[in-house]
Amino acid sequence: MTETVNGPTGSSRKAGARKGLSLQRVYTTEGVHPYDAVTWERRDVVQTNWKTGEHVFEQRGVEFPDFWSVNASTIVTTKYFRGAVGTPEREQSLRQLLDRVVLTYTQAGRDHGYFTTEADAEVFEHELTHMLLHQVFSFNSPVWFNVGTSSPQQVSACFILAVDDSMDSILNWYREEGLIFKGGSGAGLNLSRIRSSKELLRSSGGTASGPVSFMRGADASAGTIKSGGATRRAAKMVVLDVDHPDIAEFVATKAREEDKIRVLRDAGYDMDLGGADITSVQYQNANNSIRVNDEFMRAVEDGTEFGLRGRMTGEVIETVDARSLWNDIAEAAWACADPGIQYDGTINDWHTSPEAGRITASNPCSEYMHLDNSSCNLASLNLLKFLKDDGSFDTETFVKAVEFIITAMDISICFADFPTEAIGDTTRAYRQLGIGFANLGALLMASGLAYDSDGGRALAGAITSLMTGTSFRRSAELAGVVGPYDGFAQNASAHERVMRKHQAANDEIRTLHSMDIAVHREAAKQWADNLKIGEKNGWRNSQASVLAPTGTIGFMMDCDTTGIEPDFSLVKFKKLVGGGSMQIVNQTIPAALKKLGYAGETIEAIVEYIAENGHVVDAPGLKTEHYEVFDTAMGQRSIKPMGHVHMMAACQPFLSGAISKTVNLPESASVEEIKDVYFQGWKLGLKALAVYRDNCKVGQPLSDGKEAKSSGDTKVEVKEVIVEKPIRRKMPRSRQAITTSFAVGGAKGYMTSGALEDGSLGEIFLKLGKQGSTLAGMMDAFSIAISISLQYGVPLETFVQKFTNMKFEPAGLTDDPDVRMSQSIMDYTFRRLALDYLDFEARSALGIHSAEERQRYLDTGSHQPTISDGTTAAELISDDVVARERSDREGEARGDDSAVARERSDREDEVRGDAGAKPAPATAHTSAELMEAITGAAVDSPLCMTCGTKMRPAGSCHVCEGCGSTSGCS
């Protein structure tokens, strides 16, 4: 712990006695610079377009510590190194990046009176450098982008704006959002001050437009700025109070647009995220949330009426059935994942500065919630760095690390720039900070604790309490050095009240193990010291902590898990020096097995089983009661939705802000389940909650009811097939067939497909390697059922719609260049059949394209193959080419390498006419390239707009494991 030396107040260093922090070393040794205590090595960072083999980024000889992963060094080099590549100004070493940031912070600390002596400033510099160098924590991305450069010194990632009921304010909203988007950040705001479409204009007596109409303009503005140069979609949050008269229209906006997207997709338009035609629909650049109050939630609970209030008078102008509106909210979230929920009563009950105004909105990811026209800078701790060799949590070092980090974050506000004057004024007056953590899921697993367990929640809650208690205690100490935040005096009683609420919540933690008992004991001490010092000094910061997604910075710290999330899967792909990748079992798993008491040989056997199967079910020697320790967000044993909600509830009472997290539900989830998740979020005291039902976004198969509406041709085709007496077309005795060998997630098999006389598909046979008699019989029965259905006239398109995106193990990477990623053998089978037997237009309507067609889209903006005279390339492919390809596929199944090679070459050359072109060998792909999902398919996460890789959830955003890009959170 540090000491406070008292003296005269001053914002800059002065001669003579003064007050400042006296700092002690934790990680470093006096006289030894942190850089001199590690081994450095030079690496080449080269990123390649997996489709073309073209280098899209290249910087050779960059310098990193030898213990940094290739993935971490690649992301830092491509994202955070400043200066044009190839120029002397370009950063080429992690030392330069860390010095640029740390030295700026240290000098600002000197200038603003944070240190007692120069020696204290050196301790601060060395300790901060060591923690960043050793991946103990990281600042948010804007710090790495901007600090120490010629750019504005923006350090905040989270912004909240404000808009009033006037045209000037609305137009200013568009402008301010544009400035924030231009800088690569996101913002949120509440539109509830704008009068509804059911109210009159004072000037003319006409009817007002309402907030939803103005959302269209803001959405178009965000989309334009994105297309003007940003590498990711604009990130924004739009909030509307539940008692606004236009609430029903707001609830339905994105669900209606999602219906449009499906219709346009089925008509052949490119409606993928970032697609050429997605701009034809509205509201796609924002997350929408309903701000519900306790009055409404009690009305839902009791089944009573609820009043909608006019914006100008506050009087009830309409009543609605609360449960009916609640059902509409859940139905919309079921259909398209929007709107999310923000719980106004809980949010404002924990507000430290209510005299300055209510909290009405949040940032785009919902973790930052504070005053209008304000911002928050973030930093996150890597929790796994505090797990000691003996399995205990290093509370002492954790406390000291938090002290240094909070001090640095507060210093940054002293020199930071802000996108608007109003945001700058509010942030400097209230000094909102957002310390958080990553790798919770990995820490729990390594400690032998299930994520969805009382023990897991107890440890998570205790750590969060310790982090925030220490942060506010340090904030109180800083108030004694450089003064409390400007708005503290008028909010002193409210701030102290919230501190006591946190302390009371800490007293209610039910500890179960020695690990969380020790953490909880230290947390209680920190809260007591915080109140004692705060009563004397006040506090330097109105807010201290949030739980952010930690997307890109999580990769910078080599974290296995992000934010509050559990592990995503048990098997990952690791980048190798020099290119390529290898599949590895998460390194947390052996530590967890050792913690659970397993012997070395058993651990090896279990790890080998996980590597082959991707899950722990039936792993040799693993006790069934330990399965839950290895439950993950996705896969064979996925954590139930309420498991995520309960973990959030365990941490929320110890956070100044909220938690960025989306609760994932299976595709089969009902509207009732979503209502329950949202309702339990209120009951459990969360501040915000979002849900995502698997495959609810574009790309999911259409229901039967909507299928008939997709086109007139489809109607005719169905009527022709569905007759009173079905007629079966028999297969010819001698027929053309294609045999394809495949591997899905490591499981190998063969598929033989036979054609009817007209060349359409008439039968399939599926055989899997190393299968038991039961599975063999099931696959034979399935093949017979599909074959008979095809012969009776059921269109192949119907099967493709129904079976693509079906999820079960084995799943994952395939050896097929056209279908790189598959969610199951069924998913792969029908994608391959679509590519082999459906024409281009039919496949495009289903969002299925070959590797060539996807590359052509990147090059030309169209999947459609064309020749210079306008004739499609498909029309020029002769029957002998098709026959040769089918023959080659049979050769591939027999292991004929020459046929395989010829097929690969021919498939590239048929359309391009390029006889010499060869695709890059599969072994050259990086992990990001291997994980690339099929464009146009129904996916749980969007495809990265930078490198094309399927992203994975990180809080309520998404992050790319390949290049570190995020869908809006830093």
PyMOL commands that set and color helices and strands:
alter all, ss='L'
color gray80, all
select helices_A, chain A and resi 34-37+70-79+94-111+118-133+141-146+167-182+211-227+247-266+278-280+294-302+322-336+344-349+354-356+383-386+395-415+421-430+440-446+454-482+488-507+514-537+552-556+588-595+600-613+624-630+641-654+671-683+704-707+712-721+773-791+796-803+825-837+840-846+851-860+873-876+879-893+897-912+922-924+927-930
alter helices_A, ss='H'
color red, helices_A
select strands_A, chain A and resi 3-5+20-22+40-48+55-65+137-139+158-160+186-190+236-241+287-292+305-309+316-321+340-343+374-382+432-438+543-545+571-575+581-585+662-665+688-693+737-744+747-755+761-768+812-816+819-822+952-954+957-959
alter strands_A, ss='S'
color yellow, strands_A
deselect
rebuild
show_as cartoon
